[in-house]
Amino acid sequence: EVQLVESGGGLVQAGGSLTLSCAASGFTFDDYATAWFRQAPGKERVGISCINNHNGDTYYADSVKGRFTISTDNSKNTVYLQMNSLKPEDTAVYYCAAGDLERLLANDEKMVDYWGQGTRVTVSS
């Protein structure tokens, strides 16, 4: 059974930093890609970053480029999202996702194979 378990969300002031973690199990981590999506209140869930777990290639949405960094520790089957210079508009529930790289890059939640339960990030102004 595939499981993705996020942690690290919380409340932070604007300009601050948080690191999210997602521990994966139930599949061969190196064979897949993992991604972070987020859903702000009243908005659709959108992809913000993706990583090819095999070769480390990374992808970012313009809204987070230069502020967020995605990485993996393949020895721990874990993907991270380091978030710096946080803004109130980054407030959202953040979801870890896993699956085929091209399907994740499609930024369509219907094409995501596996989801975590989500972790809430609130950025105060």
All heavy atoms as an XYZ file, in Angstrom:
950
protein
N       0.841     -1.192      0.000
C       0.000      0.000      0.000
C       0.878      1.244      0.000
O       1.762      1.393      0.830
C      -0.912      0.018      1.224
C      -1.791      1.259      1.326
C      -2.512      1.327      2.671
O      -2.242      0.476      3.539
O      -3.321      2.247      2.844
N       0.608      2.131     -0.940
C       1.374      3.371     -1.017
C       0.908      4.328      0.073
O      -0.281      4.522      0.285
C       1.202      4.037     -2.390
C       1.834      5.414     -2.404
C       1.793      3.162     -3.487
N       1.874      4.902      0.772
C       1.561      5.913      1.783
C       2.505      7.087      1.631
O       3.701      6.914      1.407
C       1.695      5.338      3.193
C       0.555      4.430      3.595
C       0.544      4.138      5.083
O       1.592      3.928      5.682
N      -0.631      4.141      5.681
N       1.942      8.282      1.747
C       2.705      9.519      1.762
C       2.276     10.279      3.004
O       1.101     10.610      3.143
C       2.427     10.345      0.509
C       2.758      9.696     -0.827
C       2.217     10.538     -1.978
C       4.255      9.505     -0.987
N       3.212     10.548      3.887
C       2.886     11.185      5.161
C       3.662     12.484      5.283
O       4.892     12.476      5.415
C       3.203     10.262      6.346
C       2.845     10.949      7.654
C       2.446      8.943      6.207
N       2.929     13.597      5.238
C       3.553     14.915      5.331
C       3.700     15.351      6.780
O       2.916     14.948      7.653
C       2.725     15.983      4.592
C       2.510     15.755      3.123
C       1.124     15.239      2.821
O       0.551     14.568      3.699
O       0.611     15.500      1.728
N       4.651     16.211      7.012
C       4.827     16.847      8.315
C       5.548     18.173      8.100
O       6.098     18.423      7.031
C       5.627     15.960      9.264
O       6.910     15.692      8.740
N       5.507     19.014      9.138
C       6.279     20.249      9.097
C       5.482     21.516      8.894
O       6.041     22.615      8.923
N       4.186     21.405      8.685
C       3.379     22.607      8.524
C       3.239     23.358      9.831
O       3.642     22.885     10.897
N       2.669     24.547      9.754
C       2.470     25.345     10.955
C       2.218     26.792     10.638
O       1.931     27.160      9.488
N       2.345     27.613     11.656
C       2.134     29.053     11.546
C       3.482     29.753     11.548
O       4.334     29.473     12.404
C       1.284     29.542     12.724
C       1.075     31.050     12.863
C       0.294     31.589     11.676
C       0.363     31.351     14.173
N       3.661     30.656     10.602
C       4.919     31.389     10.504
C       4.629     32.816     10.058
O       3.627     33.058      9.359
C       5.884     30.682      9.516
C       5.313     30.669      8.103
C       7.263     31.280      9.548
N       5.471     33.730     10.474
C       5.308     35.122     10.047
C       5.842     35.312      8.636
O       6.736     34.577      8.183
C       6.042     36.047     11.003
C       5.373     36.182     12.362
C       6.002     37.269     13.213
O       7.182     37.568     13.070
N       5.224     37.867     14.102
N       5.305     36.300      7.957
C       5.795     36.637      6.620
C       7.299     36.884      6.668
O       7.809     37.521      7.598
C       5.071     37.870      6.090
N       7.984     36.360      5.675
C       9.435     36.469      5.634
C      10.145     35.304      6.272
O      11.369     35.155      6.126
N       9.406     34.480      6.980
C       9.990     33.337      7.669
C      10.157     32.132      6.769
O       9.909     32.188      5.562
N      10.571     31.027      7.389
C      10.865     29.794      6.657
C      10.209     28.596      7.328
O       9.981     28.602      8.545
C      12.376     29.553      6.602
O      13.048     30.594      5.931
N       9.911     27.603      6.536
C       9.426     26.307      7.010
C       9.979     25.244      6.086
O      10.202     25.511      4.900
C       7.904     26.234      6.992
C       7.087     26.790      8.157
C       5.598     26.650      7.838
C       7.428     26.091      9.455
N      10.143     24.041      6.625
C      10.509     22.891      5.808
C       9.462     21.808      5.988
O       9.183     21.378      7.103
C      11.891     22.339      6.189
O      12.880     23.354      6.000
C      12.242     21.145      5.308
N       8.866     21.415      4.873
C       7.913     20.313      4.873
C       8.641     19.026      4.518
O       9.574     19.028      3.710
C       6.804     20.569      3.865
C       6.042     21.886      4.010
C       4.932     21.949      2.953
C       5.489     22.060      5.392
N       8.182     17.931      5.097
C       8.718     16.608      4.788
C       7.581     15.691      4.367
O       6.445     15.863      4.808
C       9.412     16.003      6.013
O      10.461     16.815      6.466
N       7.919     14.732      3.533
C       6.942     13.739      3.102
C       7.648     12.390      3.057
O       8.544     12.175      2.229
C       6.383     14.095      1.739
S       5.329     12.818      1.013
N       7.250     11.511      3.948
C       7.829     10.172      4.010
C       6.988      9.227      3.172
O       5.773      9.124      3.376
C       7.885      9.700      5.454
N       7.640      8.571      2.230
C       6.948      7.689      1.287
C       7.219      6.232      1.595
O       8.311      5.869      2.047
C       7.385      8.012     -0.140
N       6.234      5.405      1.323
C       6.402      3.966      1.485
C       5.455      3.252      0.538
O       4.495      3.843      0.037
C       6.140      3.533      2.933
O       4.818      3.841      3.312
N       5.765      1.977      0.273
C       4.877      1.167     -0.539
C       5.183      1.172     -2.020
O       4.449      0.563     -2.805
N       6.239      1.840     -2.430
C       6.648      1.808     -3.827
C       8.147      2.051     -3.894
O       8.761      2.497     -2.927
C       5.893      2.845     -4.673
C       6.129      4.283     -4.275
C       7.070      5.062     -4.941
C       5.402      4.872     -3.250
C       7.282      6.395     -4.592
C       5.608      6.190     -2.886
C       6.546      6.967     -3.563
N       8.730      1.771     -5.051
C      10.168      1.970     -5.235
C      10.418      3.443     -5.505
O      10.179      3.947     -6.597
C      10.691      1.112     -6.396
O      10.368     -0.259     -6.145
C      12.203      1.267     -6.534
N      10.874      4.129     -4.483
C      10.978      5.599     -4.492
C      11.777      6.096     -5.683
O      11.388      7.079     -6.330
C      11.633      6.037     -3.183
C      11.600      7.511     -2.908
C      10.437      8.120     -2.475
C      12.741      8.280     -3.079
C      10.402      9.483     -2.212
C      12.718      9.645     -2.819
C      11.549     10.248     -2.387
N      12.865      5.436     -5.989
C      13.763      5.898     -7.042
C      13.144      5.805     -8.425
O      13.619      6.437     -9.366
C      15.047      5.068     -6.991
C      16.200      5.730     -7.702
O      16.553      6.869     -7.340
O      16.753      5.110     -8.633
N      12.085      5.040     -8.584
C      11.459      4.840     -9.893
C      10.402      5.889    -10.217
O       9.869      5.898    -11.331
C      10.793      3.453     -9.953
C      11.807      2.336    -10.034
O      12.997      2.615    -10.284
O      11.407      1.168     -9.847
N      10.104      6.740     -9.269
C       8.997      7.672     -9.445
C       9.468      9.118     -9.307
O      10.622      9.397     -9.004
C       7.911      7.404     -8.396
C       7.042      6.213     -8.708
C       7.505      4.927     -8.466
C       5.779      6.376     -9.241
C       6.731      3.831     -8.748
C       4.985      5.284     -9.521
C       5.460      4.016     -9.278
O       4.692      2.941     -9.567
N       8.550     10.017     -9.519
C       8.731     11.427     -9.212
C       7.821     11.779     -8.047
O       6.814     11.104     -7.802
C       8.388     12.299    -10.418
N       8.209     12.829     -7.329
C       7.354     13.321     -6.260
C       7.172     14.823     -6.440
O       7.986     15.497     -7.086
C       7.931     13.023     -4.872
O       9.329     13.309     -4.855
C       7.726     11.574     -4.474
N       6.108     15.318     -5.887
C       5.759     16.721     -6.102
C       5.044     17.284     -4.888
O       4.549     16.534     -4.039
C       4.862     16.848     -7.335
N       5.019     18.591     -4.832
C       4.213     19.301     -3.847
C       3.156     20.119     -4.568
O       3.458     20.853     -5.513
C       5.095     20.219     -2.998
C       5.989     19.477     -2.062
C       7.284     19.107     -2.278
C       5.652     18.985     -0.758
N       7.776     18.423     -1.197
C       6.796     18.340     -0.245
C       4.500     19.034      0.024
C       6.812     17.740      1.015
C       4.525     18.441      1.271
C       5.669     17.803      1.763
N       1.937     19.949     -4.119
C       0.806     20.753     -4.558
C       0.337     21.561     -3.351
O       0.651     21.239     -2.206
C      -0.345     19.858     -5.038
C      -0.133     19.224     -6.381
C       0.863     18.277     -6.594
C      -0.956     19.549     -7.455
C       1.047     17.687     -7.835
C      -0.799     18.960     -8.702
C       0.204     18.029     -8.889
N      -0.440     22.591     -3.625
C      -1.057     23.307     -2.517
C      -2.449     23.778     -2.905
O      -2.743     24.002     -4.079
C      -0.192     24.491     -2.062
C      -0.089     25.650     -3.046
C       0.884     26.693     -2.515
N       0.980     27.858     -3.405
C       1.844     28.849     -3.244
N       2.702     28.827     -2.206
N       1.864     29.857     -4.090
N      -3.278     23.925     -1.890
C      -4.637     24.409     -2.105
C      -4.925     25.506     -1.108
O      -5.022     25.263      0.105
C      -5.644     23.271     -1.946
C      -7.065     23.667     -2.299
C      -7.977     22.467     -2.440
O      -7.711     21.398     -1.909
N      -9.062     22.640     -3.164
N      -5.026     26.714     -1.635
C      -5.360     27.866     -0.808
C      -6.868     27.894     -0.583
O      -7.633     27.312     -1.368
C      -4.894     29.145     -1.486
N      -7.314     28.572      0.461
C      -8.755     28.639      0.746
C      -9.540     29.153     -0.449
O      -9.225     30.203     -1.023
C      -8.825     29.618      1.919
C      -7.501     29.501      2.590
C      -6.519     29.267      1.489
N     -10.538     28.411     -0.842
C     -11.401     28.823     -1.936
C     -10.814     28.664     -3.326
O     -11.414     29.123     -4.308
N      -9.658     28.020     -3.418
C      -8.999     27.886     -4.721
C      -8.749     26.413     -5.044
O      -8.872     25.543     -4.201
C      -7.694     28.675     -4.726
C      -7.898     30.173     -4.572
C      -6.600     30.929     -4.799
C      -6.835     32.421     -4.709
N      -5.569     33.193     -4.945
N      -8.380     26.172     -6.290
C      -8.070     24.817     -6.721
C      -6.696     24.386     -6.209
O      -5.839     25.208     -5.905
C      -8.096     24.734     -8.253
C      -9.454     24.980     -8.870
C      -9.430     24.811    -10.373
O      -8.334     24.751    -10.955
O     -10.515     24.733    -10.971
N      -6.496     23.112     -6.172
C      -5.196     22.557     -5.812
C      -4.269     22.657     -7.020
O      -4.648     22.223     -8.130
C      -5.346     21.111     -5.348
C      -4.092     20.487     -4.853
C      -4.322     19.316     -3.904
N      -5.313     18.364     -4.352
C      -5.640     17.270     -3.652
N      -5.050     17.016     -2.493
N      -6.553     16.440     -4.121
N      -3.096     23.217     -6.820
C      -2.161     23.431     -7.926
C      -0.781     22.909     -7.562
O      -0.372     22.943     -6.392
C      -2.072     24.923     -8.318
C      -3.396     25.423     -8.852
C      -1.629     25.779     -7.136
N      -0.060     22.473     -8.572
C       1.298     22.001     -8.360
C       2.260     23.168     -8.259
O       2.136     24.149     -8.992
N       3.217     23.059     -7.333
C       4.197     24.127     -7.173
C       5.628     23.653     -7.369
O       6.503     24.470     -7.675
C       4.067     24.819     -5.805
C       4.201     23.808     -4.666
C       2.764     25.598     -5.716
C       4.316     24.445     -3.302
N       5.878     22.365     -7.212
C       7.240     21.881     -7.397
C       7.227     20.378     -7.596
O       6.354     19.679     -7.059
C       8.105     22.238     -6.188
O       9.457     21.928     -6.435
N       8.212     19.915     -8.371
C       8.282     18.491     -8.681
C       9.748     18.095     -8.790
O      10.596     18.925     -9.152
C       7.554     18.226     -9.990
S       7.436     16.499    -10.453
N      10.047     16.845     -8.460
C      11.415     16.352     -8.574
C      11.404     14.933     -9.122
O      10.550     14.114     -8.755
C      12.149     16.417     -7.211
C      13.624     16.037     -7.362
C      11.461     15.547     -6.160
C      14.461     16.396     -6.137
N      12.325     14.684    -10.037
C      12.555     13.338    -10.535
C      13.420     12.637     -9.491
O      14.582     12.984     -9.308
C      13.254     13.402    -11.890
C      13.511     12.052    -12.502
O      13.740     11.067    -11.790
N      13.488     11.968    -13.809
N      12.867     11.681     -8.799
C      13.590     11.037     -7.694
C      14.835     10.291     -8.184
O      15.752     10.057     -7.397
C      12.685     10.050     -6.963
C      11.519     10.717     -6.291
O      11.455     11.940     -6.220
N      10.588      9.929     -5.804
N      14.858      9.934     -9.447
C      15.984      9.159     -9.959
C      17.198     10.031    -10.248
O      18.322      9.698     -9.852
C      15.566      8.419    -11.223
C      16.657      7.593    -11.812
N      17.183      6.478    -11.186
C      17.355      7.725    -12.972
C      18.138      5.949    -11.923
N      18.269      6.683    -13.014
N      16.973     11.177    -10.936
C      18.132     11.985    -11.330
C      18.174     13.358    -10.682
O      19.104     14.120    -10.902
C      18.192     12.143    -12.855
C      17.003     12.895    -13.418
O      16.278     13.577    -12.693
N      16.786     12.765    -14.720
N      17.172     13.681     -9.880
C      17.188     14.934     -9.137
C      16.758     16.163     -9.905
O      16.817     17.270     -9.368
N      16.318     16.010    -11.154
C      15.826     17.177    -11.899
C      14.635     17.784    -11.154
O      13.754     17.066    -10.690
C      15.392     16.780    -13.299
C      16.568     16.513    -14.216
O      17.709     16.834    -13.846
O      16.333     15.975    -15.318
N      14.631     19.115    -11.085
C      13.580     19.801    -10.332
C      12.809     20.764    -11.221
O      13.322     21.264    -12.233
C      14.172     20.570     -9.145
O      15.153     21.506     -9.632
C      14.820     19.633     -8.145
N      11.596     21.054    -10.812
C      10.690     21.918    -11.544
C       9.933     22.783    -10.526
O       9.568     22.285     -9.456
C       9.689     21.092    -12.363
C      10.355     20.052    -13.239
C      10.723     18.819    -12.729
C      10.614     20.318    -14.583
C      11.355     17.866    -13.513
C      11.225     19.365    -15.384
C      11.588     18.148    -14.848
O      12.218     17.211    -15.631
N       9.716     24.042    -10.887
C       9.046     24.960     -9.970
C       8.021     25.812    -10.711
O       8.246     26.252    -11.837
C      10.052     25.901     -9.304
C      11.060     25.202     -8.426
C      12.303     24.835     -8.926
C      10.758     24.892     -7.107
C      13.227     24.185     -8.132
C      11.676     24.239     -6.298
C      12.910     23.889     -6.819
O      13.814     23.240     -6.028
N       6.929     26.102    -10.024
C       6.001     27.105    -10.518
C       6.616     28.486    -10.336
O       7.419     28.704     -9.422
C       4.682     27.007     -9.756
N       6.218     29.422    -11.180
C       6.781     30.774    -11.099
C       6.518     31.404     -9.729
O       7.319     32.203     -9.242
C       6.187     31.653    -12.191
C       6.715     31.294    -13.566
O       7.763     30.614    -13.653
O       6.077     31.687    -14.560
N       5.404     31.040     -9.127
C       5.011     31.661     -7.860
C       5.968     31.336     -6.713
O       5.995     32.063     -5.712
C       3.598     31.221     -7.486
O       3.528     29.813     -7.359
N       6.749     30.260     -6.844
C       7.637     29.864     -5.751
C       9.109     29.805     -6.176
O       9.981     29.599     -5.324
C       7.228     28.506     -5.144
C       5.770     28.536     -4.703
C       7.476     27.355     -6.120
N       9.371     29.985     -7.441
C      10.739     29.878     -7.941
C      11.640     30.878     -7.242
O      11.288     32.051     -7.100
C      10.754     30.109     -9.455
C      11.994     29.633    -10.164
C      11.824     29.758    -11.683
C      10.732     28.875    -12.215
N      10.590     28.956    -13.681
N      12.786     30.414     -6.785
C      13.728     31.275     -6.088
C      13.500     31.356     -4.596
O      14.369     31.843     -3.856
N      12.341     30.889     -4.129
C      12.044     30.918     -2.698
C      11.931     29.518     -2.107
O      12.284     29.317     -0.933
C      10.734     31.667     -2.443
C      10.738     33.109     -2.894
C       9.476     33.828     -2.441
N       8.256     33.250     -3.005
C       7.248     32.777     -2.264
N       7.303     32.829     -0.944
N       6.178     32.263     -2.852
N      11.438     28.578     -2.880
C      11.230     27.209     -2.408
C      12.252     26.283     -3.074
O      12.641     26.494     -4.222
C       9.835     26.723     -2.762
C       8.700     27.381     -2.011
C       8.904     28.510     -1.225
C       7.423     26.861     -2.106
C       7.857     29.102     -0.551
C       6.362     27.443     -1.434
C       6.578     28.574     -0.662
N      12.651     25.260     -2.333
C      13.575     24.260     -2.859
C      13.052     22.873     -2.530
O      12.788     22.567     -1.361
C      14.979     24.423     -2.260
O      15.468     25.747     -2.529
C      15.940     23.402     -2.860
N      12.912     22.049     -3.560
C      12.499     20.658     -3.377
C      13.733     19.776     -3.423
O      14.678     20.036     -4.187
C      11.467     20.237     -4.452
C      10.848     18.887     -4.116
C      12.099     20.221     -5.837
C       9.654     18.518     -5.015
N      13.747     18.760     -2.573
C      14.882     17.839     -2.546
C      14.408     16.493     -2.014
O      13.296     16.385     -1.478
C      16.009     18.384     -1.664
O      15.575     18.523     -0.322
N      15.240     15.486     -2.193
C      14.922     14.170     -1.665
C      16.110     13.597     -0.906
O      17.255     13.981     -1.139
C      14.549     13.167     -2.771
O      15.673     12.991     -3.635
C      13.348     13.629     -3.567
N      15.813     12.702     -0.005
C      16.809     11.822      0.600
C      16.354     10.411      0.251
O      15.456      9.856      0.901
C      16.863     12.027      2.111
C      17.953     11.180      2.766
O      18.368     10.159      2.179
O      18.383     11.536      3.871
N      16.918      9.872     -0.818
C      16.446      8.581     -1.308
C      16.722      7.444     -0.324
O      16.051      6.421     -0.365
C      17.069      8.285     -2.668
C      16.482      9.141     -3.769
O      16.036     10.269     -3.526
N      16.499      8.641     -4.996
N      17.704      7.636      0.553
C      17.983      6.608      1.564
C      16.861      6.536      2.601
O      16.711      5.521      3.287
C      19.314      6.877      2.250
O      19.244      8.030      3.071
N      16.093      7.611      2.706
C      14.986      7.672      3.660
C      13.625      7.696      2.968
O      12.590      7.832      3.637
C      15.123      8.915      4.551
C      16.367      8.928      5.422
C      16.417     10.184      6.283
C      17.654     10.178      7.165
N      17.736     11.415      8.005
N      13.621      7.598      1.638
C      12.362      7.678      0.873
C      11.560      8.906      1.279
O      10.344      8.835      1.513
C      11.518      6.416      1.081
C      12.073      5.207      0.374
O      13.095      5.297     -0.323
N      11.450      4.073      0.553
N      12.228     10.026      1.362
C      11.603     11.252      1.843
C      11.867     12.404      0.880
O      12.973     12.544      0.362
C      12.125     11.601      3.243
O      11.807     10.531      4.150
C      11.486     12.879      3.770
N      10.851     13.192      0.674
C      10.963     14.405     -0.142
C      10.704     15.605      0.767
O       9.869     15.532      1.674
C       9.996     14.391     -1.340
C       8.553     14.237     -0.907
C      10.173     15.615     -2.213
N      11.444     16.673      0.525
C      11.368     17.875      1.352
C      10.980     19.075      0.502
O      11.228     19.115     -0.698
C      12.724     18.158      2.005
C      13.255     17.026      2.843
C      14.154     16.106      2.287
C      12.864     16.847      4.153
C      14.647     15.058      3.039
C      13.355     15.795      4.913
C      14.241     14.906      4.349
O      14.726     13.872      5.097
N      10.395     20.058      1.164
C      10.161     21.347      0.525
C      10.616     22.418      1.499
O       9.969     22.657      2.525
C       8.683     21.546      0.166
C       8.394     22.807     -0.636
C       9.003     22.679     -2.046
C       6.897     23.067     -0.732
N      11.764     23.008      1.188
C      12.273     24.117      1.979
C      11.628     25.392      1.460
O      11.773     25.728      0.282
C      13.799     24.206      1.849
C      14.418     25.439      2.505
C      14.315     25.422      4.019
O      14.547     24.403      4.657
N      13.947     26.563      4.615
N      10.930     26.101      2.339
C      10.197     27.299      1.936
C      10.781     28.504      2.663
O      10.742     28.562      3.895
C       8.713     27.142      2.270
C       8.090     25.899      1.671
S       6.301     25.805      1.946
C       6.266     25.620      3.728
N      11.326     29.437      1.905
C      11.913     30.659      2.450
C      11.125     31.875      1.980
O      10.348     31.797      1.026
C      13.366     30.784      2.005
C      14.240     29.653      2.508
O      14.033     29.121      3.596
N      15.231     29.273      1.706
N      11.349     32.974      2.653
C      10.709     34.246      2.276
C       9.205     34.064      2.099
O       8.621     34.496      1.099
C      11.339     34.796      0.989
O      12.723     34.992      1.148
N       8.598     33.432      3.050
C       7.176     33.108      2.938
C       6.321     34.364      2.933
O       6.625     35.365      3.601
C       6.760     32.173      4.074
C       7.182     30.717      3.866
C       7.171     29.950      5.174
C       6.293     30.048      2.838
N       5.237     34.282      2.168
C       4.300     35.394      2.017
C       2.912     34.945      2.469
O       2.606     33.744      2.432
C       4.234     35.811      0.544
C       5.570     36.135     -0.091
C       5.401     36.384     -1.577
C       6.731     36.667     -2.249
N       6.571     36.897     -3.717
N       2.070     35.883      2.845
C       0.705     35.495      3.229
C      -0.008     34.693      2.135
O      -0.799     33.791      2.455
C       0.025     36.841      3.483
C       1.135     37.728      3.947
C       2.329     37.303      3.130
N       0.288     34.975      0.901
C      -0.360     34.237     -0.195
C       0.146     32.811     -0.336
O      -0.390     32.047     -1.145
C      -0.196     34.983     -1.525
C       1.222     35.387     -1.860
C       1.524     36.827     -1.476
O       1.147     37.245     -0.355
O       2.169     37.528     -2.297
N       1.139     32.428      0.442
C       1.577     31.037      0.474
C       0.722     30.206      1.426
O       0.882     28.983      1.503
C       3.038     30.929      0.918
C       4.006     31.534     -0.083
O       3.817     31.311     -1.296
O       4.948     32.221      0.342
N      -0.173     30.850      2.142
C      -1.063     30.141      3.047
C      -1.914     29.140      2.275
O      -2.596     29.508      1.316
C      -1.973     31.127      3.799
O      -1.151     31.947      4.663
C      -3.019     30.400      4.632
N      -1.858     27.880      2.693
C      -2.549     26.815      1.976
C      -2.356     25.502      2.715
O      -1.546     25.405      3.640
C      -2.003     26.676      0.553
N      -3.100     24.502      2.279
C      -2.796     23.129      2.664
C      -1.857     22.575      1.601
O      -2.163     22.656      0.400
C      -4.060     22.275      2.780
C      -3.690     20.838      3.129
C      -5.000     22.856      3.829
N      -0.746     22.040      2.050
C       0.276     21.520      1.152
C       0.188     19.993      1.115
O       0.145     19.342      2.157
C       1.663     21.967      1.613
C       1.938     23.414      1.298
C       1.267     24.437      1.967
C       2.842     23.772      0.306
C       1.496     25.773      1.663
C       3.087     25.095     -0.006
C       2.405     26.093      0.675
O       2.638     27.412      0.356
N       0.175     19.471     -0.113
C       0.029     18.041     -0.320
C       1.254     17.483     -1.039
O       1.737     18.068     -2.022
C      -1.186     17.745     -1.174
C      -2.503     18.116     -0.557
C      -3.043     19.379     -0.751
C      -3.213     17.206      0.222
C      -4.260     19.737     -0.184
C      -4.430     17.544      0.785
C      -4.945     18.808      0.580
O      -6.146     19.150      1.144
N       1.709     16.356     -0.569
C       2.733     15.595     -1.253
C       2.052     14.677     -2.264
O       0.955     14.155     -1.995
C       3.498     14.777     -0.205
S       4.795     13.729     -0.841
N       2.682     14.499     -3.415
C       2.134     13.635     -4.451
C       3.255     12.803     -5.058
O       4.414     13.225     -5.064
C       1.459     14.465     -5.533
N       2.895     11.654     -5.581
C       3.888     10.785     -6.214
C       3.284     10.121     -7.437
O       2.065      9.908     -7.507
C       4.379      9.726     -5.230
N       4.157      9.816     -8.386
C       3.692      9.130     -9.581
C       4.622      9.355    -10.743
O       5.800      9.662    -10.565
N       4.095      9.207    -11.929
C       4.862      9.418    -13.154
C       5.189     10.905    -13.320
O       4.321     11.758    -13.086
C       4.027      8.933    -14.337
C       4.674      9.243    -15.664
O       5.597      8.485    -16.060
O       4.285     10.239    -16.302
N       6.405     11.195    -13.703
C       6.848     12.582    -13.798
C       5.961     13.407    -14.724
O       5.513     14.508    -14.362
C       8.293     12.630    -14.291
C       8.869     14.022    -14.518
C       8.940     14.804    -13.216
C      10.248     13.934    -15.164
N       5.698     12.910    -15.906
C       4.913     13.694    -16.863
C       3.497     13.935    -16.367
O       2.916     15.008    -16.590
C       4.903     12.984    -18.217
C       6.272     12.877    -18.880
C       6.954     14.225    -19.048
O       6.263     15.193    -19.430
O       8.172     14.318    -18.785
N       2.937     12.959    -15.684
C       1.597     13.142    -15.129
C       1.611     14.184    -14.022
O       0.689     15.004    -13.914
C       1.046     11.814    -14.621
C       0.729     10.824    -15.731
C       0.417      9.445    -15.188
N      -0.796      9.403    -14.392
C      -2.008      9.210    -14.891
N      -2.164      9.055    -16.190
N      -3.054      9.161    -14.079
N       2.643     14.203    -13.201
C       2.735     15.224    -12.149
C       2.933     16.609    -12.763
O       2.349     17.592    -12.288
C       3.881     14.892    -11.199
C       3.691     13.663    -10.311
C       4.951     13.401     -9.498
C       2.496     13.817     -9.395
N       3.753     16.701    -13.793
C       4.014     18.003    -14.423
C       2.797     18.536    -15.160
O       2.751     19.725    -15.492
C       5.204     17.890    -15.380
C       6.560     17.661    -14.716
C       7.647     17.473    -15.783
C       6.917     18.831    -13.796
N       1.834     17.688    -15.443
C       0.613     18.153    -16.100
C      -0.179     19.091    -15.206
O      -1.077     19.802    -15.673
C      -0.250     16.958    -16.494
N       0.136     19.093    -13.916
C      -0.514     20.001    -12.953
C      -2.033     19.830    -12.974
O      -2.781     20.806    -12.928
C      -0.133     21.451    -13.235
C      -0.433     22.366    -12.053
O      -0.696     21.913    -10.944
N      -0.413     23.653    -12.297
N      -2.447     18.600    -13.053
C      -3.859     18.262    -13.043
C      -4.052     17.217    -11.950
O      -3.535     16.098    -12.074
C      -4.272     17.706    -14.409
C      -5.745     17.345    -14.472
O      -6.392     17.249    -13.413
O      -6.248     17.163    -15.592
N      -4.763     17.587    -10.911
C      -4.856     16.676     -9.766
C      -5.499     15.349    -10.145
O      -5.256     14.333     -9.481
C      -5.592     17.323     -8.610
C      -7.025     17.713     -8.884
C      -7.657     18.309     -7.638
O      -7.619     17.670     -6.573
O      -8.193     19.423     -7.743
N      -6.251     15.321    -11.237
C      -6.868     14.059    -11.657
C      -5.834     13.079    -12.210
O      -6.109     11.887    -12.332
C      -7.949     14.325    -12.704
C      -9.113     15.148    -12.175
C     -10.225     15.252    -13.198
C      -9.817     16.047    -14.409
N      -9.521     17.462    -14.060
N      -4.655     13.590    -12.537
C      -3.612     12.732    -13.103
C      -2.606     12.279    -12.049
O      -1.626     11.615    -12.378
C      -2.898     13.460    -14.238
C      -3.816     13.791    -15.405
S      -2.940     14.530    -16.780
C      -2.024     13.124    -17.394
N      -2.819     12.643    -10.818
C      -1.899     12.239     -9.754
C      -2.303     10.879     -9.229
O      -3.468     10.632     -8.912
C      -1.912     13.269     -8.610
C      -1.079     12.770     -7.439
C      -1.398     14.610     -9.109
N      -1.311      9.986     -9.122
C      -1.601      8.626     -8.698
C      -1.748      8.504     -7.180
O      -2.612      7.768     -6.693
C      -0.491      7.686     -9.179
C      -0.440      7.592    -10.695
O      -1.513      7.444    -11.311
O       0.661      7.669    -11.263
N      -0.889      9.198     -6.461
C      -0.874      9.039     -5.003
C      -0.795     10.400     -4.316
O      -0.035     11.274     -4.737
C       0.330      8.192     -4.575
C       0.399      6.851     -5.270
C       1.408      6.577     -6.189
C      -0.552      5.867     -5.014
C       1.471      5.354     -6.831
C      -0.494      4.638     -5.662
C       0.510      4.395     -6.571
O       0.572      3.182     -7.217
N      -1.548     10.531     -3.240
C      -1.600     11.766     -2.462
C      -1.298     11.499     -0.991
O      -1.663     10.449     -0.459
C      -2.994     12.391     -2.516
C      -3.409     12.975     -3.813
C      -4.294     12.449     -4.699
C      -2.992     14.216     -4.374
N      -4.457     13.281     -5.775
C      -3.665     14.381     -5.603
C      -2.116     15.222     -3.956
C      -3.485     15.503     -6.424
C      -1.939     16.330     -4.766
C      -2.616     16.461     -5.979
N      -0.680     12.492     -0.351
C      -0.623     12.505      1.100
C      -1.871     13.155      1.655
O      -2.753     13.602      0.899
N      -1.930     13.239      2.975
C      -3.138     13.748      3.630
C      -3.145     15.269      3.729
O      -4.197     15.863      4.001
C      -3.279     13.140      5.040
C      -2.455     13.815      6.132
C      -0.981     13.500      6.064
O      -0.516     12.708      5.238
N      -0.218     14.119      6.969
N      -2.004     15.879      3.509
C      -1.922     17.342      3.547
C      -1.432     17.863      4.887
O      -1.659     17.255      5.932
N      -0.752     18.997      4.825
C      -0.302     19.691      6.039
C      -0.540     21.183      5.830
O      -0.272     21.721      4.758
C       1.177     19.391      6.346
O       1.541     19.965      7.606
C       2.117     19.899      5.269
N      -1.071     21.830      6.854
C      -1.486     23.226      6.706
C      -0.334     24.162      7.016
O       0.360     24.012      8.039
C      -2.656     23.528      7.642
C      -3.259     24.907      7.473
C      -4.515     25.056      8.327
N      -5.521     24.065      7.987
C      -6.391     24.188      7.009
N      -6.381     25.288      6.257
N      -7.287     23.252      6.780
N      -0.173     25.148      6.141
C       0.802     26.224      6.337
C       0.052     27.543      6.367
O      -0.714     27.846      5.441
C       1.849     26.235      5.209
C       2.746     27.460      5.331
C       2.677     24.952      5.227
N       0.259     28.300      7.428
C      -0.372     29.609      7.559
C       0.711     30.656      7.736
O       1.550     30.533      8.638
C      -1.331     29.644      8.764
O      -2.312     28.616      8.614
C      -2.028     31.001      8.850
N       0.692     31.654      6.863
C       1.677     32.725      6.912
C       0.955     34.006      7.312
O       0.078     34.488      6.600
C       2.382     32.907      5.569
C       3.473     33.968      5.687
C       2.967     31.584      5.081
N       1.332     34.544      8.455
C       0.698     35.767      8.948
C       1.459     36.995      8.467
O       2.679     36.969      8.314
C       0.646     35.747     10.472
O       1.946     35.726     11.005
N       0.712     38.060      8.258
C       1.327     39.301      7.764
C       1.797     40.183      8.903
O       1.509     39.950     10.059
C       0.338     40.061      6.894
O      -0.850     40.316      7.609
